[in-house]
Amino acid sequence: MTKPTLAVWKFASCDGCQLSLLDCEDQLLQLSEEMTIGYFLEFSSSTVAGPYDLSLVEGSITTAEDVERIHRIRDQSRYLVTIGACATAGGIQALRNFADIKEFASSVYASPEYIDTLATSTPIGAHVHVDHELRGCPIDRHQLLEVLAAFLAGRRPDTPDTSVCNECKRRGTTCVMVADGTPCLGPVTHAGCGALCPAHGRGCYGCFGPMKGPNLPSMAAWLRICGMDDPAIERVLATFNVAAPEFAAYTHGAVDEPGTTDG
């Protein structure tokens, strides 16, 4: 039988999530035996024309050309999975969504009239249907391997949708907020990192974005107990997932239209 084809695409991002796939090393060699890597410029300049069975998409939509390109990719992809905070929530570059992009451009570029960009940075799911999404900045490579294995087996990926606190409990990690008074976003952050930061004695800073139905007012109250004031709380929520609806609603009092993801 013909091997399924994999494509990996980049939009506005730092390439960190693609590097997570390259970091799989031995597993990547095994994957190349199970799938034809048709398009992955971070891996090889050799490409195979689509359509593709599975597309992994990193990065957010920030230009009009991006909008057209993601629709072309969706049309030639049987399954499409977004990887990372940029692709699932707009990324840290979505700070532009809450300010004047023209002012930013004029402050940074000597000739801003040559800059062609949208006023917002939006997730892939705001433009096309997404079959599954992986959170994180960067994503967890074990979750990525689970998605690839699930695709090859024809089943739904087994990725968690609980909070980082659940991961701390499974690891037997002492709560840094309760025990040490360290500010931690674990109670409102989507699981998937394995509670990496709390396991090393520091608070979670929310790189996997909001969990489903986070209680931000209660979280803010606990952060105040830990010594943070309101501006500091808003800053800690306005990082990798600043435009995620749940975080944006708390920090900016506005929620963007939801995307079309079902992951």
C-alpha positions as CSV (number, residue, x, y, z in Angstrom):
1,M,0.0,0.0,0.0
2,T,1.1,3.6,-0.6
3,K,2.4,5.3,2.5
4,P,0.4,8.3,3.8
5,T,2.0,11.7,3.1
6,L,2.9,14.2,5.8
7,A,3.4,18.0,5.3
8,V,4.6,20.5,7.8
9,W,3.9,24.2,7.2
10,K,5.1,27.4,8.7
11,F,3.3,30.8,9.1
12,A,4.2,33.6,11.6
13,S,6.2,31.8,14.3
14,C,9.7,31.1,15.6
15,D,10.0,27.5,14.2
16,G,10.2,26.1,17.7
17,C,7.3,23.6,17.2
18,Q,8.8,22.3,14.0
19,L,12.1,21.8,15.9
20,S,10.1,19.7,18.5
21,L,9.4,17.3,15.6
22,L,13.1,17.3,14.6
23,D,14.0,16.7,18.2
24,C,12.2,13.3,18.1
25,E,15.4,12.0,16.2
26,D,15.1,8.2,16.4
27,Q,11.3,8.4,16.3
28,L,11.5,10.7,13.2
29,L,13.6,8.0,11.4
30,Q,10.9,5.4,12.2
31,L,8.2,7.9,11.1
32,S,9.9,8.3,7.8
33,E,9.5,4.6,7.3
34,E,5.8,4.8,7.9
35,M,5.0,8.0,6.1
36,T,6.3,9.9,3.1
37,I,7.4,13.3,4.3
38,G,6.2,15.3,1.3
39,Y,6.8,18.9,2.5
40,F,8.9,19.9,5.5
41,L,11.4,22.6,4.6
42,E,12.9,22.6,8.1
43,F,13.8,18.9,7.5
44,S,14.6,18.8,3.8
45,S,14.5,21.0,0.7
46,S,13.1,18.0,-1.3
47,T,9.3,18.2,-1.7
48,V,6.5,16.1,-3.0
49,A,3.4,17.7,-4.6
50,G,0.1,17.3,-2.7
51,P,-2.5,16.4,-1.8
52,Y,-1.3,15.4,1.7
53,D,-2.9,13.0,4.1
54,L,-1.8,14.9,7.2
55,S,-0.7,18.5,7.5
56,L,0.9,20.0,10.6
57,V,0.6,23.8,10.7
58,E,2.8,26.1,12.8
59,G,2.3,29.8,13.1
60,S,-0.5,32.4,13.1
61,I,-2.2,34.3,10.2
62,T,-0.8,37.8,10.0
63,T,-1.0,38.8,6.3
64,A,-3.5,38.7,3.5
65,E,-1.3,36.3,1.7
66,D,-1.3,34.0,4.8
67,V,-5.1,33.9,4.5
68,E,-5.0,32.7,0.9
69,R,-2.2,30.2,1.6
70,I,-3.9,28.5,4.6
71,H,-7.0,27.9,2.5
72,R,-4.9,26.3,-0.2
73,I,-3.2,24.1,2.4
74,R,-6.6,23.1,3.9
75,D,-7.9,22.2,0.4
76,Q,-5.0,19.8,-0.2
77,S,-4.9,18.3,3.3
78,R,-7.1,15.3,4.4
79,Y,-6.4,16.1,8.1
80,L,-5.0,19.3,9.4
81,V,-3.5,19.7,12.9
82,T,-2.3,23.0,14.3
83,I,0.8,22.9,16.5
84,G,1.8,25.5,19.1
85,A,0.4,28.7,20.7
86,C,0.8,30.8,17.5
87,A,-1.3,28.4,15.4
88,T,-3.9,27.7,18.2
89,A,-4.2,31.2,19.7
90,G,-2.4,33.7,17.6
91,G,0.8,33.7,19.6
92,I,2.6,36.4,21.4
93,Q,2.5,38.5,18.2
94,A,-1.3,38.8,18.9
95,L,-0.4,41.6,21.3
96,R,-1.0,43.7,18.1
97,N,-4.7,42.8,18.3
98,F,-5.1,45.2,21.3
99,A,-3.1,48.1,19.9
100,D,-2.5,50.2,16.8
101,I,-0.5,48.2,14.3
102,K,0.3,51.4,12.3
103,E,1.9,52.9,15.4
104,F,3.9,49.7,15.9
105,A,5.1,49.7,12.3
106,S,6.2,53.3,12.4
107,S,8.1,52.8,15.6
108,V,10.0,49.8,14.3
109,Y,10.5,50.3,10.6
110,A,12.2,53.3,8.8
111,S,9.8,52.9,5.9
112,P,6.5,51.5,7.3
113,E,4.7,52.1,4.1
114,Y,6.4,49.0,2.7
115,I,5.0,46.8,5.5
116,D,2.0,44.8,4.3
117,T,0.4,43.2,7.3
118,L,-3.0,42.6,8.9
119,A,-4.1,44.5,12.0
120,T,-4.5,41.2,13.9
121,S,-2.7,37.9,14.4
122,T,-5.2,35.1,14.4
123,P,-5.1,31.3,14.9
124,I,-5.4,28.9,12.0
125,G,-8.9,27.8,13.3
126,A,-10.2,31.3,12.7
127,H,-9.9,30.8,9.0
128,V,-10.2,27.0,8.2
129,H,-11.5,23.9,9.8
130,V,-8.9,22.2,12.1
131,D,-9.1,18.5,12.9
132,H,-7.0,18.6,16.1
133,E,-4.8,21.1,17.9
134,L,-1.7,20.8,20.1
135,R,-1.1,23.6,22.6
136,G,2.2,24.9,23.9
137,C,5.1,27.2,23.3
138,P,6.6,25.0,22.1
139,I,4.5,21.8,21.9
140,D,5.4,18.7,23.8
141,R,7.1,16.2,21.5
142,H,5.5,13.3,23.2
143,Q,2.0,14.7,22.5
144,L,3.1,15.2,18.9
145,L,4.2,11.6,18.6
146,E,0.9,10.6,20.0
147,V,-1.0,12.5,17.3
148,L,1.2,11.0,14.6
149,A,0.7,7.5,16.0
150,A,-3.0,8.0,16.3
151,F,-3.2,9.1,12.7
152,L,-1.4,6.0,11.5
153,A,-3.6,3.8,13.7
154,G,-6.8,5.5,12.5
155,R,-7.9,6.6,16.0
156,R,-8.4,9.9,17.8
157,P,-5.4,11.2,19.6
158,D,-5.3,10.7,23.4
159,T,-4.3,14.2,24.5
160,P,-5.4,15.7,27.9
161,D,-7.9,18.6,28.2
162,T,-7.5,19.1,32.0
163,S,-5.3,21.6,33.9
164,V,-1.6,21.5,34.8
165,C,-2.7,20.9,38.4
166,N,-3.8,17.5,37.4
167,E,-0.4,16.8,36.0
168,C,1.2,18.0,39.2
169,K,-0.9,15.5,41.2
170,R,0.0,12.6,38.9
171,R,3.7,13.4,39.3
172,G,3.4,13.8,43.1
173,T,4.6,17.4,42.8
174,T,4.0,19.7,45.8
175,C,1.9,22.7,44.9
176,V,4.3,25.7,44.7
177,M,1.5,28.1,45.2
178,V,0.1,26.5,48.4
179,A,3.5,25.5,49.9
180,D,5.7,28.4,48.9
181,G,3.4,31.2,47.9
182,T,4.8,31.2,44.3
183,P,2.4,32.6,41.7
184,C,1.3,29.8,39.4
185,L,-1.1,29.6,36.5
186,G,-1.4,25.9,36.7
187,P,-5.1,25.9,37.9
188,V,-6.2,27.6,34.6
189,T,-3.7,26.3,32.1
190,H,-4.3,23.5,29.7
191,A,-2.4,20.3,30.5
192,G,0.2,18.8,28.2
193,C,3.7,19.9,29.4
194,G,3.9,17.4,32.2
195,A,3.9,20.2,34.8
196,L,7.5,20.9,33.9
197,C,7.9,24.2,35.6
198,P,6.2,23.3,39.0
199,A,8.3,20.1,39.1
200,H,11.4,22.4,39.2
201,G,10.0,24.7,41.9
202,R,8.7,27.6,39.7
203,G,5.2,28.6,38.8
204,C,3.4,27.7,35.6
205,Y,3.3,30.7,33.3
206,G,0.6,29.5,30.9
207,C,2.4,28.6,27.7
208,F,-0.2,25.9,26.9
209,G,-3.0,28.4,27.1
210,P,-6.3,28.3,29.0
211,M,-7.9,25.0,30.0
212,K,-11.5,24.5,29.1
213,G,-13.7,26.7,31.4
214,P,-10.9,28.4,33.5
215,N,-12.0,30.4,36.5
216,L,-10.0,33.5,36.0
217,P,-11.5,35.6,38.8
218,S,-10.7,32.9,41.3
219,M,-7.2,32.5,39.8
220,A,-6.6,36.3,40.1
221,A,-7.7,36.2,43.8
222,W,-5.1,33.5,44.5
223,L,-2.4,35.5,42.6
224,R,-3.1,38.5,44.7
225,I,-2.6,36.4,47.9
226,C,0.8,35.5,46.4
227,G,1.7,39.2,46.2
228,M,0.8,40.1,42.6
229,D,-1.2,43.3,41.8
230,D,-3.7,43.6,39.0
231,P,-1.2,45.0,36.4
232,A,1.1,42.1,37.1
233,I,-1.7,39.6,36.7
234,E,-2.7,41.1,33.4
235,R,0.9,40.9,32.2
236,V,1.3,37.3,33.1
237,L,-1.8,36.4,31.1
238,A,-0.7,38.6,28.2
239,T,2.1,36.4,26.8
240,F,2.1,33.4,24.5
241,N,-1.7,33.0,24.5
242,V,-2.7,36.7,24.9
243,A,-5.5,36.4,22.3
244,A,-6.9,33.1,23.6
245,P,-10.6,34.1,24.3
246,E,-10.5,33.2,28.0
247,F,-7.4,35.1,28.7
248,A,-8.3,38.1,26.4
249,A,-11.7,38.4,28.1
250,Y,-10.0,38.9,31.5
251,T,-7.1,41.1,30.4
252,H,-8.7,43.2,27.7
253,G,-12.5,42.8,28.3
254,A,-13.0,41.5,24.8
255,V,-13.3,38.1,23.2
256,D,-12.6,37.5,19.5
257,E,-15.0,35.3,17.5
258,P,-14.3,31.7,18.2
259,G,-12.4,29.6,15.6
260,T,-13.6,26.4,14.0
261,T,-11.4,24.0,15.9
262,D,-12.8,20.9,17.6
263,G,-9.5,19.7,19.2
